[in-house]
Amino acid sequence: MSGKPIPPGSWLGLLGGGQLGRMFCMAAQSLGYKVCVLDPGSDSPAGAVADDHIARDYLDRTGLAELAARCRAATTEFENVPAAALSFLAEHCNVSPEAPSVAIAQDRIVEKRFVASCGIDVAPGHAPVCPGHTDDAVLALLVHHRRRHSGSGFRVAPHSDALNQPKLTLFGCFCNRLPQRRVGRFAGNRLDGNLPQWNPSGVVLTRVDATHWMITLTGKETTQIEYKYTLGDWDHVEKDNACGEIANRQLTLSYGSNGTQTVNDTVQNWRNVAPCGN
């Protein structure tokens, strides 16, 4: 999206309707901007003072499309807004912070690994795995590693098979920058979450930077999956270094030593994107 200044009188979008959002609205309005809030609540603090309020879920495509069509730029009031909502908006307007940053900040485990990957020392620790019995302290950690503590106290969740599912994170390195308005996508099978099977446009990846994309998925251990990367349709599917066809990527889900599995893939080229033809 354009980095040009946004003049007063323009619409700004805000995901979230809490007290911080209310202060954002009032500050923006004092500078001459109009604010549209997207928040599922009907009487949110920010929605009460915003110039318009779209009362829809953060992942409601109709609501997001309405916000994107109206606003020159959008932001989020708090870090637990789904990163996918920010990715959607980023295809149509300026968004800050970017979806990958929010996705990292939403998960304490991923956040810690990211900080460590930057060469910053962090305290020792590991993600717990629950093959059977788990005590209350560990359960509390599992329940809340994707949420900020808000002062309401920890709540212990009962044991379930969901705790035994490995978290699969795919990091795709796309050697060539993507064409404008194209986003990386995942097409595969046998994963949890009612994901579409082999739908080239069904699962959007989160952009990390110009050539790196990521997604975190779940599935039962030992499940064998097949997948490919696309740019939204089979006319823009990954190709090899010589622009030749490649077989489906194959992977067996496994806990590893810490309950997570990370895979680094490289996409050399795309069908119908230079230097490749059809």
C-alpha positions in Angstrom: 0.0 0.0 0.0 1.0 3.6 -0.5 3.1 5.3 2.1 1.8 8.8 1.2 0.5 11.0 4.0 -3.1 10.6 4.9 -4.8 14.1 5.1 -7.4 15.1 7.8 -10.9 14.3 6.7 -9.9 10.8 5.7 -11.4 7.7 7.3 -9.3 5.5 9.7 -10.3 2.0 10.6 -10.0 0.5 14.1 -10.3 -3.2 15.1 -11.5 -3.4 18.7 -13.9 -1.3 20.7 -12.3 -0.9 24.2 -11.0 2.0 26.2 -7.8 2.3 24.3 -9.8 2.4 21.1 -12.0 5.2 22.6 -8.9 7.3 23.2 -7.7 6.6 19.7 -11.0 7.8 18.2 -11.0 11.0 20.3 -7.3 11.8 19.4 -7.9 11.1 15.7 -11.1 13.2 15.6 -9.3 16.1 17.3 -6.9 16.1 14.3 -9.8 16.1 11.8 -10.0 12.4 11.0 -13.1 10.2 10.9 -12.9 6.8 12.6 -14.9 3.6 11.8 -14.7 0.9 14.5 -15.2 -2.8 13.7 -16.1 -4.6 16.9 -18.8 -7.3 17.6 -20.1 -5.5 20.7 -23.2 -3.3 20.3 -22.2 -0.8 23.1 -18.4 -0.7 23.1 -16.5 2.3 24.5 -14.9 3.1 21.2 -18.0 2.4 19.2 -19.9 5.0 21.3 -17.7 7.9 20.1 -16.6 6.7 16.7 -18.0 8.2 13.5 -19.3 4.8 12.5 -19.4 1.4 14.1 -19.6 -1.9 12.2 -20.9 -4.4 14.7 -19.5 -7.6 13.2 -17.0 -10.3 14.2 -13.4 -9.5 13.5 -13.2 -12.3 10.9 -16.5 -11.4 9.2 -15.6 -10.9 5.6 -18.5 -8.6 4.9 -17.6 -6.3 7.8 -13.9 -6.3 6.9 -14.7 -5.5 3.3 -16.9 -2.6 4.3 -14.1 -1.3 6.6 -11.4 -1.7 3.9 -13.5 0.0 1.3 -14.0 3.1 3.4 -10.7 3.6 5.2 -7.3 4.8 4.0 -5.6 3.1 6.9 -6.4 0.7 9.7 -5.0 -0.4 13.1 -5.9 -2.6 16.0 -6.7 -1.6 19.6 -5.2 -4.7 21.2 -3.0 -7.6 20.2 -5.5 -10.4 20.3 -7.5 -9.3 17.2 -7.0 -12.2 14.7 -4.0 -11.6 12.6 -5.9 -12.9 9.6 -8.2 -9.9 9.8 -5.2 -7.6 9.5 -3.9 -9.6 6.6 -7.2 -9.2 4.8 -7.2 -5.4 5.4 -3.6 -5.1 4.2 -4.7 -6.1 0.7 -6.8 -3.0 0.5 -5.4 -0.3 2.7 -2.4 0.7 4.9 -2.3 -1.5 8.1 -0.1 -1.0 11.1 1.0 -3.0 13.0 1.4 -5.7 10.3 -0.3 -9.0 10.8 2.9 -11.1 11.3 3.9 -8.8 14.2 0.5 -9.3 15.8 0.6 -13.0 15.2 3.9 -13.3 17.1 2.7 -11.1 19.9 -0.4 -13.3 20.4 1.6 -16.4 21.3 4.0 -16.4 24.2 5.9 -19.4 22.9 6.3 -18.1 19.4 7.1 -14.6 20.8 9.9 -16.0 23.0 11.4 -18.0 20.1 11.2 -14.9 17.9 13.1 -12.8 20.5 15.7 -15.6 20.8 16.1 -15.7 17.0 17.0 -12.0 17.0 20.0 -12.9 19.2 18.5 -11.6 22.4 19.0 -13.7 25.5 15.8 -15.1 27.1 15.2 -17.1 30.2 15.4 -21.0 29.8 12.1 -22.7 29.1 10.2 -25.0 26.9 6.6 -25.6 25.7 5.0 -28.4 27.8 3.5 -31.5 26.2 0.6 -33.3 27.8 0.7 -37.0 26.9 -1.7 -37.8 29.7 -1.9 -36.4 33.2 -1.0 -32.7 33.5 -1.0 -30.7 36.8 -2.9 -27.5 37.3 0.1 -25.2 36.9 1.0 -26.6 33.5 -2.7 -26.5 32.4 -2.9 -22.8 33.3 0.2 -22.2 31.1 -1.3 -24.0 28.2 -4.6 -22.2 28.4 -3.0 -18.8 28.5 0.2 -18.9 26.4 -1.9 -17.2 23.6 -3.5 -14.5 25.8 -2.3 -11.6 27.8 -3.1 -11.7 31.5 -5.8 -9.1 32.2 -6.1 -9.3 35.9 -9.0 -11.8 35.9 -6.9 -14.8 37.1 -6.0 -18.1 35.5 -8.7 -20.6 34.7 -7.8 -24.3 34.5 -9.1 -26.2 31.5 -9.9 -29.9 31.6 -7.7 -32.3 29.7 -8.7 -32.9 26.2 -7.2 -34.3 23.0 -6.7 -30.7 21.8 -3.8 -30.4 24.2 -2.1 -33.3 22.5 -2.1 -31.9 19.1 1.2 -30.6 17.7 1.4 -27.1 16.4 2.7 -27.2 12.9 4.3 -23.9 11.7 5.2 -23.6 8.1 7.7 -20.9 7.0 7.7 -20.3 3.3 10.6 -18.4 1.7 9.4 -17.2 -1.7 12.5 -16.3 -3.7 10.7 -13.9 -6.0 8.6 -11.0 -4.7 4.9 -11.6 -5.2 3.0 -9.7 -7.9 0.9 -6.7 -6.5 -2.2 -7.8 -4.6 -1.2 -11.4 -4.6 -0.8 -13.2 -1.2 0.7 -16.5 -0.3 -1.7 -19.4 0.3 -1.7 -23.0 1.5 -3.5 -25.8 -0.3 -3.4 -29.3 1.3 -5.3 -32.0 3.1 -5.9 -33.9 6.4 -5.5 -31.0 8.8 -7.8 -30.0 11.6 -10.0 -26.9 11.8 -12.3 -27.8 8.9 -9.9 -26.3 6.4 -10.9 -26.6 2.8 -9.2 -29.6 1.1 -6.9 -28.7 -1.8 -8.5 -25.3 -2.3 -5.9 -23.1 -3.8 -7.4 -19.9 -2.4 -8.9 -21.3 0.9 -6.1 -20.8 3.4 -4.2 -17.4 3.5 -0.7 -17.2 4.8 0.6 -14.5 7.1 3.2 -12.2 5.6 6.4 -11.9 7.6 8.3 -9.6 5.1 8.6 -9.2 1.3 9.7 -12.8 0.7 8.7 -14.7 3.8 5.2 -16.0 4.8 4.0 -18.3 7.6 1.0 -20.2 8.9 0.4 -22.3 12.1 -1.8 -25.3 11.8 -2.9 -28.3 14.0 -3.3 -31.9 13.3 -3.0 -35.3 15.0 0.4 -36.8 15.5 1.6 -39.2 12.8 -0.9 -37.8 10.3 0.7 -37.6 6.8 -0.3 -34.5 4.9 0.4 -33.3 1.4 0.4 -29.6 0.4 1.5 -26.9 -2.1 1.9 -23.2 -2.0 -0.2 -21.0 -4.4 -1.0 -17.4 -5.0 -4.7 -18.0 -5.0 -5.4 -20.4 -7.9 -3.9 -23.3 -9.7 -2.7 -20.9 -12.5 -0.3 -19.5 -9.9 1.1 -22.6 -8.2 4.7 -23.1 -7.1 7.3 -24.3 -9.6 10.9 -25.5 -9.3 14.0 -23.5 -10.1 13.8 -24.4 -13.8 10.0 -23.5 -13.9 9.2 -27.2 -14.0 6.3 -28.9 -12.2 6.9 -30.2 -8.7 5.2 -33.0 -6.8 3.1 -32.3 -3.7 5.1 -31.6 -0.6 4.7 -34.4 1.9 5.0 -34.2 5.7 4.3 -36.4 8.7 3.1 -34.5 11.8 5.3 -35.1 14.9 5.5 -33.6 18.3 9.3 -33.4 18.4 10.7 -32.5 21.8 8.5 -29.6 22.7 5.1 -30.2 21.2 5.7 -28.1 18.1 6.9 -28.8 14.6 8.5 -26.2 12.4 9.1 -26.6 8.7 11.1 -24.2 6.4 10.1 -24.4 2.8 11.5 -22.6 -0.2 9.5 -21.7 -3.3 11.7 -21.0 -6.3 9.1 -19.8 -8.9 5.4 -19.6 -9.7 3.4 -20.6 -12.7 2.5 -17.6 -14.9 4.9 -15.3 -12.9 8.1 -14.2 -14.6 10.4 -15.9 -15.4 7.9 -18.8 -15.7 5.1 -19.2 -18.1 2.3 -21.7 -17.9 
